[in-house]
């Protein structure tokens, strides 16, 4: 059952981007590798920019098609799931990336396709 609409996804984008910037500090990421902190912050900033540029109701410039936004989200999920293996993240660093990656995969997989009127 796919129920996450473009509108719901847009509502999630800004808080998720901000969480990716702030949570690494609150959780003390970077114990196993400083990149664990930096990667999340960089991804959060990129996600914020992507959200601002996406053509959904909360996008400000609407130059990136929503479909491209979903593809980027999927790629970020895959990178987050693989990052602990590639960069030797351990403990909280690894759990943070795995849980975020899985959460994003779930959101993308539950996306309800838009009905296009002709």
Jmol script that loads the backbone (N, CA, C; Angstrom):
load data "model"
ATOM      1  N   UNK A   1       0.847  -1.173   0.000  1.00  0.00           N
ATOM      2  CA  UNK A   1       0.000   0.000   0.000  1.00  0.00           C
ATOM      3  C   UNK A   1       0.899   1.245   0.000  1.00  0.00           C
ATOM      4  N   UNK A   2       0.881   1.964  -1.095  1.00  0.00           N
ATOM      5  CA  UNK A   2       1.706   3.157  -1.221  1.00  0.00           C
ATOM      6  C   UNK A   2       0.861   4.374  -0.861  1.00  0.00           C
ATOM      7  N   UNK A   3       1.315   5.116   0.153  1.00  0.00           N
ATOM      8  CA  UNK A   3       0.501   6.212   0.654  1.00  0.00           C
ATOM      9  C   UNK A   3       1.257   7.530   0.822  1.00  0.00           C
ATOM     10  N   UNK A   4       2.542   7.534   0.583  1.00  0.00           N
ATOM     11  CA  UNK A   4       3.295   8.776   0.755  1.00  0.00           C
ATOM     12  C   UNK A   4       3.195   9.578  -0.540  1.00  0.00           C
ATOM     13  N   UNK A   5       2.442  10.660  -0.449  1.00  0.00           N
ATOM     14  CA  UNK A   5       2.217  11.514  -1.606  1.00  0.00           C
ATOM     15  C   UNK A   5       3.338  12.540  -1.741  1.00  0.00           C
ATOM     16  N   UNK A   6       3.326  13.234  -2.854  1.00  0.00           N
ATOM     17  CA  UNK A   6       4.288  14.314  -3.093  1.00  0.00           C
ATOM     18  C   UNK A   6       4.172  15.364  -1.988  1.00  0.00           C
ATOM     19  N   UNK A   7       2.956  15.647  -1.553  1.00  0.00           N
ATOM     20  CA  UNK A   7       2.706  16.643  -0.505  1.00  0.00           C
ATOM     21  C   UNK A   7       3.295  16.190   0.832  1.00  0.00           C
ATOM     22  N   UNK A   8       3.060  14.934   1.193  1.00  0.00           N
ATOM     23  CA  UNK A   8       3.607  14.397   2.451  1.00  0.00           C
ATOM     24  C   UNK A   8       5.134  14.397   2.392  1.00  0.00           C
ATOM     25  N   UNK A   9       5.668  13.952   1.268  1.00  0.00           N
ATOM     26  CA  UNK A   9       7.123  13.911   1.108  1.00  0.00           C
ATOM     27  C   UNK A   9       7.713  15.311   1.284  1.00  0.00           C
ATOM     28  N   UNK A  10       7.075  16.307   0.691  1.00  0.00           N
ATOM     29  CA  UNK A  10       7.555  17.687   0.809  1.00  0.00           C
ATOM     30  C   UNK A  10       7.562  18.141   2.267  1.00  0.00           C
ATOM     31  N   UNK A  11       6.559  17.747   3.022  1.00  0.00           N
ATOM     32  CA  UNK A  11       6.495  18.120   4.441  1.00  0.00           C
ATOM     33  C   UNK A  11       7.621  17.478   5.256  1.00  0.00           C
ATOM     34  N   UNK A  12       8.095  16.325   4.817  1.00  0.00           N
ATOM     35  CA  UNK A  12       9.177  15.630   5.514  1.00  0.00           C
ATOM     36  C   UNK A  12      10.555  16.202   5.169  1.00  0.00           C
ATOM     37  N   UNK A  13      10.688  16.764   3.979  1.00  0.00           N
ATOM     38  CA  UNK A  13      12.002  17.171   3.469  1.00  0.00           C
ATOM     39  C   UNK A  13      12.752  18.165   4.350  1.00  0.00           C
ATOM     40  N   UNK A  14      12.120  19.266   4.735  1.00  0.00           N
ATOM     41  CA  UNK A  14      12.832  20.287   5.513  1.00  0.00           C
ATOM     42  C   UNK A  14      13.263  19.775   6.895  1.00  0.00           C
ATOM     43  N   UNK A  15      12.359  19.132   7.672  1.00  0.00           N
ATOM     44  CA  UNK A  15      12.811  18.624   8.980  1.00  0.00           C
ATOM     45  C   UNK A  15      13.901  17.561   8.871  1.00  0.00           C
ATOM     46  N   UNK A  16      13.823  16.712   7.852  1.00  0.00           N
ATOM     47  CA  UNK A  16      14.849  15.678   7.683  1.00  0.00           C
ATOM     48  C   UNK A  16      16.195  16.325   7.355  1.00  0.00           C
ATOM     49  N   UNK A  17      16.195  17.303   6.470  1.00  0.00           N
ATOM     50  CA  UNK A  17      17.443  17.998   6.121  1.00  0.00           C
ATOM     51  C   UNK A  17      18.061  18.637   7.362  1.00  0.00           C
ATOM     52  N   UNK A  18      17.237  19.302   8.159  1.00  0.00           N
ATOM     53  CA  UNK A  18      17.751  19.941   9.383  1.00  0.00           C
ATOM     54  C   UNK A  18      18.239  18.898  10.386  1.00  0.00           C
ATOM     55  N   UNK A  19      17.545  17.779  10.483  1.00  0.00           N
ATOM     56  CA  UNK A  19      17.971  16.711  11.392  1.00  0.00           C
ATOM     57  C   UNK A  19      19.327  16.153  10.979  1.00  0.00           C
ATOM     58  N   UNK A  20      19.550  16.012   9.669  1.00  0.00           N
ATOM     59  CA  UNK A  20      20.840  15.502   9.198  1.00  0.00           C
ATOM     60  C   UNK A  20      21.987  16.451   9.538  1.00  0.00           C
ATOM     61  N   UNK A  21      21.677  17.721   9.706  1.00  0.00           N
ATOM     62  CA  UNK A  21      22.693  18.706  10.066  1.00  0.00           C
ATOM     63  C   UNK A  21      22.919  18.739  11.570  1.00  0.00           C
ATOM     64  N   UNK A  22      21.847  18.649  12.352  1.00  0.00           N
ATOM     65  CA  UNK A  22      21.925  18.823  13.808  1.00  0.00           C
ATOM     66  C   UNK A  22      22.186  17.530  14.581  1.00  0.00           C
ATOM     67  N   UNK A  23      21.522  16.441  14.200  1.00  0.00           N
ATOM     68  CA  UNK A  23      21.619  15.187  14.962  1.00  0.00           C
ATOM     69  C   UNK A  23      23.038  14.648  15.141  1.00  0.00           C
ATOM     70  N   UNK A  24      23.915  14.767  14.154  1.00  0.00           N
ATOM     71  CA  UNK A  24      25.267  14.242  14.363  1.00  0.00           C
ATOM     72  C   UNK A  24      25.964  14.853  15.582  1.00  0.00           C
ATOM     73  N   UNK A  25      25.677  16.125  15.856  1.00  0.00           N
ATOM     74  CA  UNK A  25      26.275  16.777  17.022  1.00  0.00           C
ATOM     75  C   UNK A  25      25.615  16.285  18.304  1.00  0.00           C
ATOM     76  N   UNK A  26      24.292  16.161  18.285  1.00  0.00           N
ATOM     77  CA  UNK A  26      23.566  15.712  19.476  1.00  0.00           C
ATOM     78  C   UNK A  26      23.891  14.264  19.835  1.00  0.00           C
ATOM     79  N   UNK A  27      24.158  13.452  18.809  1.00  0.00           N
ATOM     80  CA  UNK A  27      24.451  12.027  19.040  1.00  0.00           C
ATOM     81  C   UNK A  27      25.942  11.751  19.206  1.00  0.00           C
ATOM     82  N   UNK A  28      26.756  12.768  19.012  1.00  0.00           N
ATOM     83  CA  UNK A  28      28.204  12.590  19.150  1.00  0.00           C
ATOM     84  C   UNK A  28      28.808  11.730  18.060  1.00  0.00           C
ATOM     85  N   UNK A  29      28.295  11.872  16.837  1.00  0.00           N
ATOM     86  CA  UNK A  29      28.844  11.071  15.741  1.00  0.00           C
ATOM     87  C   UNK A  29      30.290  11.442  15.470  1.00  0.00           C
ATOM     88  N   UNK A  30      31.015  10.520  14.895  1.00  0.00           N
ATOM     89  CA  UNK A  30      32.405  10.749  14.545  1.00  0.00           C
ATOM     90  C   UNK A  30      33.384   9.996  15.416  1.00  0.00           C
ATOM     91  N   UNK A  31      32.879   9.191  16.339  1.00  0.00           N
ATOM     92  CA  UNK A  31      33.755   8.417  17.234  1.00  0.00           C
ATOM     93  C   UNK A  31      34.621   7.430  16.452  1.00  0.00           C
ATOM     94  N   UNK A  32      34.014   6.721  15.523  1.00  0.00           N
ATOM     95  CA  UNK A  32      34.765   5.706  14.786  1.00  0.00           C
ATOM     96  C   UNK A  32      35.479   6.298  13.573  1.00  0.00           C
ATOM     97  N   UNK A  33      34.960   7.407  13.072  1.00  0.00           N
ATOM     98  CA  UNK A  33      35.552   8.063  11.914  1.00  0.00           C
ATOM     99  C   UNK A  33      34.932   9.464  11.823  1.00  0.00           C
ATOM    100  N   UNK A  34      35.744  10.511  11.797  1.00  0.00           N
ATOM    101  CA  UNK A  34      35.205  11.880  11.725  1.00  0.00           C
ATOM    102  C   UNK A  34      34.296  12.107  10.515  1.00  0.00           C
ATOM    103  N   UNK A  35      34.455  11.296   9.492  1.00  0.00           N
ATOM    104  CA  UNK A  35      33.629  11.422   8.303  1.00  0.00           C
ATOM    105  C   UNK A  35      32.146  11.160   8.608  1.00  0.00           C
ATOM    106  N   UNK A  36      31.870  10.413   9.665  1.00  0.00           N
ATOM    107  CA  UNK A  36      30.479  10.128  10.036  1.00  0.00           C
ATOM    108  C   UNK A  36      29.734  11.426  10.355  1.00  0.00           C
ATOM    109  N   UNK A  37      30.381  12.354  10.988  1.00  0.00           N
ATOM    110  CA  UNK A  37      29.789  13.661  11.287  1.00  0.00           C
ATOM    111  C   UNK A  37      29.704  14.499  10.015  1.00  0.00           C
ATOM    112  N   UNK A  38      30.767  14.561   9.271  1.00  0.00           N
ATOM    113  CA  UNK A  38      30.852  15.423   8.088  1.00  0.00           C
ATOM    114  C   UNK A  38      29.903  14.979   6.972  1.00  0.00           C
ATOM    115  N   UNK A  39      29.784  13.677   6.753  1.00  0.00           N
ATOM    116  CA  UNK A  39      28.925  13.169   5.688  1.00  0.00           C
ATOM    117  C   UNK A  39      27.466  13.519   5.949  1.00  0.00           C
ATOM    118  N   UNK A  40      27.028  13.396   7.183  1.00  0.00           N
ATOM    119  CA  UNK A  40      25.648  13.721   7.513  1.00  0.00           C
ATOM    120  C   UNK A  40      25.383  15.213   7.329  1.00  0.00           C
ATOM    121  N   UNK A  41      26.299  16.032   7.797  1.00  0.00           N
ATOM    122  CA  UNK A  41      26.121  17.483   7.648  1.00  0.00           C
ATOM    123  C   UNK A  41      26.075  17.873   6.171  1.00  0.00           C
ATOM    124  N   UNK A  42      26.997  17.354   5.376  1.00  0.00           N
ATOM    125  CA  UNK A  42      27.034  17.672   3.947  1.00  0.00           C
ATOM    126  C   UNK A  42      25.755  17.194   3.258  1.00  0.00           C
ATOM    127  N   UNK A  43      25.286  16.014   3.629  1.00  0.00           N
ATOM    128  CA  UNK A  43      24.060  15.480   3.044  1.00  0.00           C
ATOM    129  C   UNK A  43      22.864  16.333   3.456  1.00  0.00           C
ATOM    130  N   UNK A  44      22.835  16.773   4.703  1.00  0.00           N
ATOM    131  CA  UNK A  44      21.751  17.633   5.175  1.00  0.00           C
ATOM    132  C   UNK A  44      21.704  18.957   4.425  1.00  0.00           C
ATOM    133  N   UNK A  45      22.860  19.546   4.206  1.00  0.00           N
ATOM    134  CA  UNK A  45      22.920  20.813   3.452  1.00  0.00           C
ATOM    135  C   UNK A  45      22.470  20.580   2.008  1.00  0.00           C
ATOM    136  N   UNK A  46      22.960  19.505   1.407  1.00  0.00           N
ATOM    137  CA  UNK A  46      22.559  19.176   0.037  1.00  0.00           C
ATOM    138  C   UNK A  46      21.059  18.891  -0.039  1.00  0.00           C
ATOM    139  N   UNK A  47      20.515  18.203   0.958  1.00  0.00           N
ATOM    140  CA  UNK A  47      19.084  17.898   0.985  1.00  0.00           C
ATOM    141  C   UNK A  47      18.257  19.172   1.108  1.00  0.00           C
ATOM    142  N   UNK A  48      18.748  20.123   1.889  1.00  0.00           N
ATOM    143  CA  UNK A  48      18.063  21.406   2.036  1.00  0.00           C
ATOM    144  C   UNK A  48      18.034  22.153   0.697  1.00  0.00           C
ATOM    145  N   UNK A  49      19.161  22.187   0.019  1.00  0.00           N
ATOM    146  CA  UNK A  49      19.241  22.838  -1.290  1.00  0.00           C
ATOM    147  C   UNK A  49      18.325  22.121  -2.290  1.00  0.00           C
ATOM    148  N   UNK A  50      18.361  20.795  -2.298  1.00  0.00           N
ATOM    149  CA  UNK A  50      17.517  20.019  -3.205  1.00  0.00           C
ATOM    150  C   UNK A  50      16.040  20.310  -2.944  1.00  0.00           C
ATOM    151  N   UNK A  51      15.647  20.385  -1.694  1.00  0.00           N
ATOM    152  CA  UNK A  51      14.259  20.654  -1.335  1.00  0.00           C
ATOM    153  C   UNK A  51      13.831  22.039  -1.815  1.00  0.00           C
ATOM    154  N   UNK A  52      14.689  23.005  -1.637  1.00  0.00           N
ATOM    155  CA  UNK A  52      14.402  24.369  -2.097  1.00  0.00           C
ATOM    156  C   UNK A  52      14.215  24.403  -3.614  1.00  0.00           C
ATOM    157  N   UNK A  53      14.968  23.566  -4.325  1.00  0.00           N
ATOM    158  CA  UNK A  53      14.941  23.566  -5.785  1.00  0.00           C
ATOM    159  C   UNK A  53      13.892  22.635  -6.403  1.00  0.00           C
ATOM    160  N   UNK A  54      13.238  21.790  -5.587  1.00  0.00           N
ATOM    161  CA  UNK A  54      12.317  20.778  -6.109  1.00  0.00           C
ATOM    162  C   UNK A  54      10.954  21.367  -6.456  1.00  0.00           C
ATOM    163  N   UNK A  55      10.348  20.828  -7.490  1.00  0.00           N
ATOM    164  CA  UNK A  55       9.042  21.326  -7.945  1.00  0.00           C
ATOM    165  C   UNK A  55       7.870  20.686  -7.193  1.00  0.00           C
ATOM    166  N   UNK A  56       7.894  20.803  -5.860  1.00  0.00           N
ATOM    167  CA  UNK A  56       6.721  20.439  -5.072  1.00  0.00           C
ATOM    168  C   UNK A  56       6.233  21.695  -4.361  1.00  0.00           C
ATOM    169  N   UNK A  57       5.123  21.604  -3.652  1.00  0.00           N
ATOM    170  CA  UNK A  57       4.486  22.810  -3.113  1.00  0.00           C
ATOM    171  C   UNK A  57       5.345  23.573  -2.100  1.00  0.00           C
ATOM    172  N   UNK A  58       6.352  22.942  -1.518  1.00  0.00           N
ATOM    173  CA  UNK A  58       7.227  23.658  -0.585  1.00  0.00           C
ATOM    174  C   UNK A  58       8.563  24.045  -1.204  1.00  0.00           C
ATOM    175  N   UNK A  59       8.761  23.692  -2.457  1.00  0.00           N
ATOM    176  CA  UNK A  59       9.967  24.109  -3.167  1.00  0.00           C
ATOM    177  C   UNK A  59       9.884  25.599  -3.454  1.00  0.00           C
ATOM    178  N   UNK A  60      11.002  26.270  -3.378  1.00  0.00           N
ATOM    179  CA  UNK A  60      10.989  27.716  -3.589  1.00  0.00           C
ATOM    180  C   UNK A  60      11.306  28.103  -5.032  1.00  0.00           C
ATOM    181  N   UNK A  61      12.197  27.356  -5.681  1.00  0.00           N
ATOM    182  CA  UNK A  61      12.589  27.699  -7.046  1.00  0.00           C
ATOM    183  C   UNK A  61      12.031  26.727  -8.085  1.00  0.00           C
ATOM    184  N   UNK A  62      11.653  25.549  -7.670  1.00  0.00           N
ATOM    185  CA  UNK A  62      10.976  24.555  -8.507  1.00  0.00           C
ATOM    186  C   UNK A  62      11.668  24.274  -9.851  1.00  0.00           C
ATOM    187  N   UNK A  63      12.957  24.046  -9.809  1.00  0.00           N
ATOM    188  CA  UNK A  63      13.687  23.736 -11.043  1.00  0.00           C
ATOM    189  C   UNK A  63      14.068  22.260 -11.166  1.00  0.00           C
ATOM    190  N   UNK A  64      14.037  21.534 -10.080  1.00  0.00           N
ATOM    191  CA  UNK A  64      14.372  20.099 -10.107  1.00  0.00           C
ATOM    192  C   UNK A  64      13.066  19.311 -10.133  1.00  0.00           C
ATOM    193  N   UNK A  65      12.875  18.468 -11.140  1.00  0.00           N
ATOM    194  CA  UNK A  65      11.657  17.646 -11.168  1.00  0.00           C
ATOM    195  C   UNK A  65      11.577  16.732  -9.943  1.00  0.00           C
ATOM    196  N   UNK A  66      10.362  16.557  -9.460  1.00  0.00           N
ATOM    197  CA  UNK A  66      10.148  15.725  -8.279  1.00  0.00           C
ATOM    198  C   UNK A  66      10.682  14.312  -8.488  1.00  0.00           C
ATOM    199  N   UNK A  67      10.555  13.802  -9.689  1.00  0.00           N
ATOM    200  CA  UNK A  67      11.049  12.447  -9.994  1.00  0.00           C
ATOM    201  C   UNK A  67      12.571  12.368  -9.777  1.00  0.00           C
ATOM    202  N   UNK A  68      13.296  13.405 -10.152  1.00  0.00           N
ATOM    203  CA  UNK A  68      14.748  13.456  -9.930  1.00  0.00           C
ATOM    204  C   UNK A  68      15.032  13.498  -8.430  1.00  0.00           C
ATOM    205  N   UNK A  69      14.238  14.260  -7.699  1.00  0.00           N
ATOM    206  CA  UNK A  69      14.375  14.338  -6.243  1.00  0.00           C
ATOM    207  C   UNK A  69      14.260  12.942  -5.630  1.00  0.00           C
ATOM    208  N   UNK A  70      13.270  12.169  -6.084  1.00  0.00           N
ATOM    209  CA  UNK A  70      13.098  10.806  -5.559  1.00  0.00           C
ATOM    210  C   UNK A  70      14.295   9.918  -5.886  1.00  0.00           C
ATOM    211  N   UNK A  71      14.850  10.076  -7.077  1.00  0.00           N
ATOM    212  CA  UNK A  71      16.030   9.288  -7.457  1.00  0.00           C
ATOM    213  C   UNK A  71      17.224   9.647  -6.570  1.00  0.00           C
ATOM    214  N   UNK A  72      17.388  10.923  -6.292  1.00  0.00           N
ATOM    215  CA  UNK A  72      18.482  11.354  -5.406  1.00  0.00           C
ATOM    216  C   UNK A  72      18.270  10.771  -4.015  1.00  0.00           C
ATOM    217  N   UNK A  73      17.039  10.824  -3.518  1.00  0.00           N
ATOM    218  CA  UNK A  73      16.743  10.233  -2.204  1.00  0.00           C
ATOM    219  C   UNK A  73      17.116   8.752  -2.172  1.00  0.00           C
ATOM    220  N   UNK A  74      16.766   8.029  -3.224  1.00  0.00           N
ATOM    221  CA  UNK A  74      17.104   6.607  -3.298  1.00  0.00           C
ATOM    222  C   UNK A  74      18.615   6.405  -3.253  1.00  0.00           C
ATOM    223  N   UNK A  75      19.355   7.196  -4.016  1.00  0.00           N
ATOM    224  CA  UNK A  75      20.821   7.076  -4.034  1.00  0.00           C
ATOM    225  C   UNK A  75      21.423   7.401  -2.670  1.00  0.00           C
ATOM    226  N   UNK A  76      20.883   8.408  -2.009  1.00  0.00           N
ATOM    227  CA  UNK A  76      21.366   8.756  -0.656  1.00  0.00           C
ATOM    228  C   UNK A  76      21.112   7.586   0.290  1.00  0.00           C
ATOM    229  N   UNK A  77      19.949   6.955   0.183  1.00  0.00           N
ATOM    230  CA  UNK A  77      19.646   5.804   1.038  1.00  0.00           C
ATOM    231  C   UNK A  77      20.668   4.694   0.841  1.00  0.00           C
ATOM    232  N   UNK A  78      20.986   4.403  -0.400  1.00  0.00           N
ATOM    233  CA  UNK A  78      21.965   3.352  -0.700  1.00  0.00           C
ATOM    234  C   UNK A  78      23.337   3.728  -0.145  1.00  0.00           C
ATOM    235  N   UNK A  79      23.745   4.975  -0.343  1.00  0.00           N
ATOM    236  CA  UNK A  79      25.045   5.432   0.176  1.00  0.00           C
ATOM    237  C   UNK A  79      25.070   5.322   1.696  1.00  0.00           C
ATOM    238  N   UNK A  80      23.989   5.729   2.352  1.00  0.00           N
ATOM    239  CA  UNK A  80      23.943   5.665   3.814  1.00  0.00           C
ATOM    240  C   UNK A  80      24.026   4.222   4.312  1.00  0.00           C
ATOM    241  N   UNK A  81      23.398   3.299   3.620  1.00  0.00           N
ATOM    242  CA  UNK A  81      23.446   1.898   4.045  1.00  0.00           C
ATOM    243  C   UNK A  81      24.846   1.320   3.842  1.00  0.00           C
ATOM    244  N   UNK A  82      25.512   1.728   2.778  1.00  0.00           N
ATOM    245  CA  UNK A  82      26.852   1.214   2.480  1.00  0.00           C
ATOM    246  C   UNK A  82      27.967   1.942   3.231  1.00  0.00           C
ATOM    247  N   UNK A  83      27.741   3.176   3.627  1.00  0.00           N
ATOM    248  CA  UNK A  83      28.786   4.000   4.252  1.00  0.00           C
ATOM    249  C   UNK A  83      29.486   3.321   5.441  1.00  0.00           C
ATOM    250  N   UNK A  84      28.763   2.688   6.358  1.00  0.00           N
ATOM    251  CA  UNK A  84      29.466   2.049   7.482  1.00  0.00           C
ATOM    252  C   UNK A  84      30.467   0.975   7.039  1.00  0.00           C
ATOM    253  N   UNK A  85      30.154   0.276   5.959  1.00  0.00           N
ATOM    254  CA  UNK A  85      31.068  -0.753   5.447  1.00  0.00           C
ATOM    255  C   UNK A  85      32.260  -0.113   4.733  1.00  0.00           C
ATOM    256  N   UNK A  86      31.985   0.900   3.939  1.00  0.00           N
ATOM    257  CA  UNK A  86      33.034   1.548   3.149  1.00  0.00           C
ATOM    258  C   UNK A  86      34.000   2.345   4.027  1.00  0.00           C
ATOM    259  N   UNK A  87      33.453   3.075   5.014  1.00  0.00           N
ATOM    260  CA  UNK A  87      34.279   3.970   5.831  1.00  0.00           C
ATOM    261  C   UNK A  87      34.577   3.433   7.225  1.00  0.00           C
ATOM    262  N   UNK A  88      34.250   2.187   7.479  1.00  0.00           N
ATOM    263  CA  UNK A  88      34.509   1.539   8.777  1.00  0.00           C
ATOM    264  C   UNK A  88      33.839   2.262   9.943  1.00  0.00           C
ATOM    265  N   UNK A  89      32.607   2.727   9.731  1.00  0.00           N
ATOM    266  CA  UNK A  89      31.853   3.308  10.840  1.00  0.00           C
ATOM    267  C   UNK A  89      31.462   2.178  11.776  1.00  0.00           C
ATOM    268  N   UNK A  90      31.526   2.443  13.065  1.00  0.00           N
ATOM    269  CA  UNK A  90      31.150   1.451  14.068  1.00  0.00           C
ATOM    270  C   UNK A  90      30.211   2.078  15.081  1.00  0.00           C
ATOM    271  N   UNK A  91      29.547   1.250  15.860  1.00  0.00           N
ATOM    272  CA  UNK A  91      28.694   1.719  16.944  1.00  0.00           C
ATOM    273  C   UNK A  91      27.621   2.680  16.468  1.00  0.00           C
ATOM    274  N   UNK A  92      27.455   3.775  17.208  1.00  0.00           N
ATOM    275  CA  UNK A  92      26.419   4.761  16.900  1.00  0.00           C
ATOM    276  C   UNK A  92      26.563   5.309  15.481  1.00  0.00           C
ATOM    277  N   UNK A  93      27.791   5.487  15.029  1.00  0.00           N
ATOM    278  CA  UNK A  93      28.014   5.997  13.671  1.00  0.00           C
ATOM    279  C   UNK A  93      27.356   5.074  12.644  1.00  0.00           C
ATOM    280  N   UNK A  94      27.576   3.784  12.768  1.00  0.00           N
ATOM    281  CA  UNK A  94      27.004   2.811  11.831  1.00  0.00           C
ATOM    282  C   UNK A  94      25.491   2.737  11.974  1.00  0.00           C
ATOM    283  N   UNK A  95      25.000   2.647  13.210  1.00  0.00           N
ATOM    284  CA  UNK A  95      23.555   2.541  13.430  1.00  0.00           C
ATOM    285  C   UNK A  95      22.816   3.752  12.871  1.00  0.00           C
ATOM    286  N   UNK A  96      23.408   4.929  13.020  1.00  0.00           N
ATOM    287  CA  UNK A  96      22.815   6.172  12.510  1.00  0.00           C
ATOM    288  C   UNK A  96      22.636   6.084  10.994  1.00  0.00           C
ATOM    289  N   UNK A  97      23.667   5.669  10.294  1.00  0.00           N
ATOM    290  CA  UNK A  97      23.596   5.595   8.832  1.00  0.00           C
ATOM    291  C   UNK A  97      22.668   4.488   8.360  1.00  0.00           C
ATOM    292  N   UNK A  98      22.742   3.341   8.994  1.00  0.00           N
ATOM    293  CA  UNK A  98      21.849   2.249   8.601  1.00  0.00           C
ATOM    294  C   UNK A  98      20.384   2.625   8.826  1.00  0.00           C
ATOM    295  N   UNK A  99      20.071   3.192   9.986  1.00  0.00           N
ATOM    296  CA  UNK A  99      18.670   3.527  10.274  1.00  0.00           C
ATOM    297  C   UNK A  99      18.157   4.625   9.349  1.00  0.00           C
ATOM    298  N   UNK A 100      18.981   5.627   9.074  1.00  0.00           N
ATOM    299  CA  UNK A 100      18.561   6.682   8.143  1.00  0.00           C
ATOM    300  C   UNK A 100      18.396   6.135   6.727  1.00  0.00           C
ATOM    301  N   UNK A 101      19.329   5.310   6.300  1.00  0.00           N
ATOM    302  CA  UNK A 101      19.239   4.732   4.961  1.00  0.00           C
ATOM    303  C   UNK A 101      17.996   3.891   4.785  1.00  0.00           C
ATOM    304  N   UNK A 102      17.709   3.065   5.781  1.00  0.00           N
ATOM    305  CA  UNK A 102      16.511   2.220   5.716  1.00  0.00           C
ATOM    306  C   UNK A 102      15.248   3.080   5.736  1.00  0.00           C
ATOM    307  N   UNK A 103      15.234   4.112   6.576  1.00  0.00           N
ATOM    308  CA  UNK A 103      14.057   4.998   6.650  1.00  0.00           C
ATOM    309  C   UNK A 103      13.795   5.674   5.301  1.00  0.00           C
ATOM    310  N   UNK A 104      14.842   6.148   4.651  1.00  0.00           N
ATOM    311  CA  UNK A 104      14.676   6.814   3.354  1.00  0.00           C
ATOM    312  C   UNK A 104      14.216   5.800   2.299  1.00  0.00           C
ATOM    313  N   UNK A 105      14.769   4.596   2.331  1.00  0.00           N
ATOM    314  CA  UNK A 105      14.310   3.564   1.391  1.00  0.00           C
ATOM    315  C   UNK A 105      12.826   3.270   1.577  1.00  0.00           C
ATOM    316  N   UNK A 106      12.386   3.211   2.807  1.00  0.00           N
ATOM    317  CA  UNK A 106      10.974   2.951   3.089  1.00  0.00           C
ATOM    318  C   UNK A 106      10.113   4.090   2.537  1.00  0.00           C
ATOM    319  N   UNK A 107      10.512   5.325   2.804  1.00  0.00           N
ATOM    320  CA  UNK A 107       9.736   6.468   2.305  1.00  0.00           C
ATOM    321  C   UNK A 107       9.657   6.449   0.787  1.00  0.00           C
ATOM    322  N   UNK A 108      10.777   6.224   0.130  1.00  0.00           N
ATOM    323  CA  UNK A 108      10.790   6.208  -1.337  1.00  0.00           C
ATOM    324  C   UNK A 108       9.948   5.035  -1.860  1.00  0.00           C
ATOM    325  N   UNK A 109      10.050   3.888  -1.226  1.00  0.00           N
ATOM    326  CA  UNK A 109       9.300   2.722  -1.711  1.00  0.00           C
ATOM    327  C   UNK A 109       7.797   2.845  -1.455  1.00  0.00           C
ATOM    328  N   UNK A 110       7.407   3.662  -0.500  1.00  0.00           N
ATOM    329  CA  UNK A 110       5.982   3.849  -0.208  1.00  0.00           C
ATOM    330  C   UNK A 110       5.402   5.063  -0.931  1.00  0.00           C
ATOM    331  N   UNK A 111       6.182   5.630  -1.850  1.00  0.00           N
ATOM    332  CA  UNK A 111       5.723   6.793  -2.599  1.00  0.00           C
ATOM    333  C   UNK A 111       4.570   6.406  -3.518  1.00  0.00           C
ATOM    334  N   UNK A 112       3.502   7.154  -3.408  1.00  0.00           N
ATOM    335  CA  UNK A 112       2.329   6.931  -4.242  1.00  0.00           C
ATOM    336  C   UNK A 112       2.520   7.655  -5.573  1.00  0.00           C
ATOM    337  N   UNK A 113       2.493   6.929  -6.674  1.00  0.00           N
ATOM    338  CA  UNK A 113       2.670   7.577  -7.973  1.00  0.00           C
ATOM    339  C   UNK A 113       1.586   8.638  -8.205  1.00  0.00           C
ATOM    340  N   UNK A 114       1.991   9.712  -8.861  1.00  0.00           N
ATOM    341  CA  UNK A 114       1.043  10.786  -9.157  1.00  0.00           C
ATOM    342  C   UNK A 114       0.178  10.402 -10.349  1.00  0.00           C
ATOM    343  N   UNK A 115      -1.064  10.810 -10.290  1.00  0.00           N
ATOM    344  CA  UNK A 115      -1.970  10.611 -11.408  1.00  0.00           C
ATOM    345  C   UNK A 115      -1.851  11.837 -12.289  1.00  0.00           C
ATOM    346  N   UNK A 116      -1.500  11.599 -13.542  1.00  0.00           N
ATOM    347  CA  UNK A 116      -1.315  12.699 -14.479  1.00  0.00           C
ATOM    348  C   UNK A 116      -2.545  12.793 -15.364  1.00  0.00           C
ATOM    349  N   UNK A 117      -3.167  13.950 -15.369  1.00  0.00           N
ATOM    350  CA  UNK A 117      -4.325  14.176 -16.224  1.00  0.00           C
ATOM    351  C   UNK A 117      -3.873  14.566 -17.612  1.00  0.00           C
ATOM    352  N   UNK A 118      -4.570  14.028 -18.599  1.00  0.00           N
ATOM    353  CA  UNK A 118      -4.211  14.350 -19.982  1.00  0.00           C
ATOM    354  C   UNK A 118      -5.235  15.266 -20.586  1.00  0.00           C
TER     355      UNK A 118
END
end "model"
wireframe off; spacefill off
backbone 0.3
color backbone group
